[in-house]
Each structure stands twice: as structure tokens, then as C-alpha cells.
């Protein structure tokens, strides 16, 4: 699923325009990237846990956000426990 797919899903669910839905999706993803950039951990129950790669954890999988935020997201990963 791509960011465009998420935008379409939000647009259909909320009956909003694609432009309005893009703002919603970008706001959520941007908040996540910002939180990870400051070292915060993110837990979305039923989806996954995210934290900066600098923290010591067990086996992890690198998350590629594919965002054009300019932030180096290669140092972020999802933590599955």
C-alpha cells in the first residue's frame, strides 16, 4: 500500500476530497516521522511499534516510509515483539 492508496482510503471513508485527505494522511505520517526523529517511541496497537534505530532492541525490520519529508528515515525501524 502506498501513501496515495492511504489517501484514497481516507477520502472514501470520510467522504472528503483527495486534497483534504492528503492533508490528513501527511499530517499523521509527518507527526510519526517527527516523533521518531526526536527519539520518541510509537505504539499503534494491532499494527506495530516504531522507534529510532539508536535504541537497543531485539530483532527489527527497517521501515521505509517513502515520504518526501527530507528526513533520513533509513535510521527508523519497526519493532516486533
C-alpha positions, 0 to 999 in steps of 0.5 A: 500500500502506498501513501496515495492508496492511504489517501484514497482510503481516507477520502472514501471513508470520510467522504472528503476530497483527495486534497483534504485527505492528503492533508490528513494522511501527511499530517499523521505520517509527518507527526510519526516521522517527527516523533521518531526523529526526536527519539520518541517511541510509537505504539499503534496497537494491532499494527506495530511499534516504531522507534529510532534505530539508536535504541537497543532492541531485539530483532527489527525490520527497517521501515521505509516510509517513502515520504518526501519529508527530507528526513533520513528515515533509513535510521527508523525501524519497526519493532516486533515483539 
